[in-house]
Amino acid sequence: MEDYLLDFYDVPDLMRSLLEATQRINERTLQAFNESRCQVLVTNLSGASSSIVGPGFFREWVLPELAWLVAGAAKGKYVGFHLTGKMRDVLPLMLEAGPHFVLRFERRRFKGDTSLREVKVAYGDRLCLMGGYDPQVYLSGSLEEIRQEAIRCIDEAAAGGGYILDNSDAVPPDAEMEDVRAMVRIAGEYGRYG
């Protein structure tokens, strides 16, 4: 990843050529999405986290592609941006592209720098938030800790709508499915009555 990112500074013309070539693949992907029954497309921006790059890099190299993607999505389709790690400095730039939702909001494993609550207050009227639930709770937490983690996320981001409770990362392979079901059940109950 380091070598790849340094190439944007060391050989920018080569990287522009590379991005032009990948654009043709992205055009086919967008066409397939628009022609499919699928309504949601999530694009992974983990390499564009501000844990790795700064806002200037994001604006020059990442934002144009995101804006193109959202603008090219057919009516009735939804495009979301998935970002790992720090996002505070690039979130306002991401919003310039007009995503329908943004996801992850983890603070532990990938050392995120913003919370669901912070983003809900600042941008909750402009997009849907998704994620924030720490999946490590499935491994080490009691049923009450699983419940409290779901309640924390709902309390931080669900007021007024525009929030989807989801894991910040994949469910760990050693997690018990009953614990995952418990989170969903608790979220449904608390989300209606909390």
N, C-alpha and C positions, 0 to 999 in steps of 0.2 A: 504494500500500500504506500509506503514512504517513497519508494522509487517512482511509482506511478504518479503520485502527486507532485513530486519534484519535476517530473517531465513537463508539467504545465508551465513551470517557470523556466526550465532549461531549454526546452524545444517547443514553444507554444504553437508554431506553425504545424509541426508534426501532429500535435494533439488536436488542433482544429481539423486536420485532415482525417484523423481517427474518428472524431466526433461526427464528421460529415458521413463517414461510412456507417457508423452505428445508427445514424439518423434514418437510413433506409430500412434498417431492421425495426426501429421504433415506429416508423410509418406503417409497416405491415402489422405490428402488434396493435397499434391503435385501430387500424381498419378491422382487424379480427375482433377486437373488443366491441367496436361500434356495431358490427354485424351479428354479434352473438346475443344470446338471451341474458347474459351476465349483465348486471346493472352496476357493479362496483369494481373499480380498478385501483389497486394499491401499488404505488411506486416506491421502491426502497431507496432511501437517501442516506443510508448509514455511512457511506463514504463521504458524505457532505456534512456530517455532524460538525458543529463548531468545537467538538473535542479534537477534531482533526484539521479543519480549515477555518479561515476567518470569513467575515461577512463580505469583504472585497472579492475573494475567490468565489464565494457562493454567488454573488451578483453577476460576475462575469461568466462563469463556467456552468453553473447549475440552473439559475433562474430562467434563462431563455428557454431551455428544454421543458421546464415545468409549466411555464406559461403556454407554450405551444401545445403541450399535452392536454391541459385543461380546456383550452380554446377549441381543440379538435375533438373533444368528446361529444358524442351525439346527445341530443335532447333526451332527458330521462336517464342519463348515465351519470355516475358519481365517481369522482377521482379523489383519492386520498394520498397523503404523503406520510411515509413511515420513516421516522428518524430515530436513531439510537444515540444515547449519550446527551451531550449538551445541545440545547436548541435555543436558548434565550436570545442570543445575538442574531440568529438567522430566522427566527420565527416571523418577525415583521416582513422580511424579504419573501419568505415562503408564501405569506398571505397576499403579496402582490400578484402571485400567479393565480389566485382565486380557487384554492382547493375547497372541496366540500367538507373534508375532515382531515384531521391530523392525528396521528397516533404514536404512542409509546409512553411517554411521561414516566419513565422509571428513574428512580433516584439511587437505588442501591447498586445493583449489579453493574450497570453501565455508567454510573456516576452522572446522572442527569443533573441539570442545574435549574430546573423549574418544576413547579408542582401543577397538578390539575387545577387547584384553586386559583393560583396566580394567572394561569392562562385563561381560565373561565372568566375571571374578572376583567382581564384586559381584552380578550378577543371572543368571548363566548357568544356575542351577538353576530359574529361574522362567519363562524364555522362550527362544525360538530367536533367534539373531542372524543377520543377513543383510547382506552387502555388505562394504565396507571396501577392496575392490580398486580401486586408482587407475587409471581408464581412460586417463589421460594417458600412461601407460607404453606403451600401444599406439602412440602417435605418436612418442615420442622414445626409447623403450627398445629395447635389443637383446633377442634371444631370452633371454639370461641374465637381463636385468633383468625381463623378463616372468615368467620362472620364479621369480626371487627375490621378486617382489611376491606371487605366489600362495602361495609358501612362508611368507612373513611373515604373511599373513592366516590361513592354516591353523594355523601355530604359535601365533598369538595367541588363536584362538577355537575350534578344532575339538576340543580334548581333551575326551573324555567325551561327544561328540556335541552336537547342538543348534546347529550352525552350517551355513549355506549360503553358499558362496563365490559372490560376485556383485560386479558393478561397483558402485562408489559412485554412479555417475551413468551416463548413457547412453554407449554406445560412440561415440566421436567419428566423424563421417562419413568422415574421411580414414583411419581405421584399416584395416589390412589384415585381411581375414577370417582369413587364415592365422595371424596373431598371436593373434586371439581363440581360434581352435581350439587353438593351442599352449597357451594358458592353461588351457583346459578339460582338455586331455590331461595337462599337467603336474600340475594339481590332482588329477586322477584317480589318477595314478601316485603322487604324493607323499602324497595323502590315505590311500591304502591302506598305504603302506610307510614313511611319514615318522614 
